[in-house]
Amino acid sequence: MDMTTSCTSCIYFDNHAANGKAPAADAGLCRFNPPVSQPGPDAHGLWPVVTTNDWCGHFTAQRQTSRAA
């Protein structure tokens, strides 16, 4: 996959660098949709884990451009 149209270029890709943790080498979280619910009432929701070269149908050039601004 072309890196300009992959998760690493998406505005919704979170590599965890912002929250003080070391980013994973090639993975992060997709923040486009809400976290996935867990079966137990005390369990926390989980964000989908994606790799930097993954892609999805939500990516658009406009979102990439707005991230660069």
N, C-alpha and C positions, 0 to 999 in steps of 0.2 A: 504494500500500500504506500502511496506517495505520502511523505511525512507532512505535506501541507494540507492534506485532507484527512488526517488521522486525529485520534484523541488528543495527542500532545499539543495540537494547534487549536483545540476547541476551548471556548470560553468556560465551559462547564467542567473541564478537567481539573482535578485538584491533586497535586502531587504531595500534599502535606507539608510543604516547605513553609507555608504561612502560619501553621500552628506550632512551630518550633521543633518539629520532628525532622529527622533526616529523610529526604525523599527516597522512595524505593528506586532501584536502578531503572526499571522499565515498567512500573505499574503506578496506578493512582486510582482515585475515586471519580465516578461519574456523578455529577451533581445536577444533571438535567431533570431527573424525576425524583420524587421523594424517596426516603429510605424504605427498604422492603421490611414489612412487619415480621416479627418473629412470633412463634406459637405461644410462648409463655407470657403472662402479664408482666413479669419482672424483666423480660429480655428487652434489649435495646434494638431499635431498627438498624439495618445495615445498608450502607450505600454500595451500589454495584462496583466491584473492582474491575478495572480495565487496564490493558497494557498500552503503552505509548503509541504503538502502531495499530491498535484496534481502530475501528470506524463504525459509524452508524448512520441512519437516515436523518438524524437531527442536525448534522453538520451542514453549514452553508458558508459560502465565501463572505456573506455579510456579517455573520457572527465572528468570523476570523478577523475581519477588518475592524469591527467594533472593539475587539479585545486589544488590538494593537494601538488604538487611540488612547 
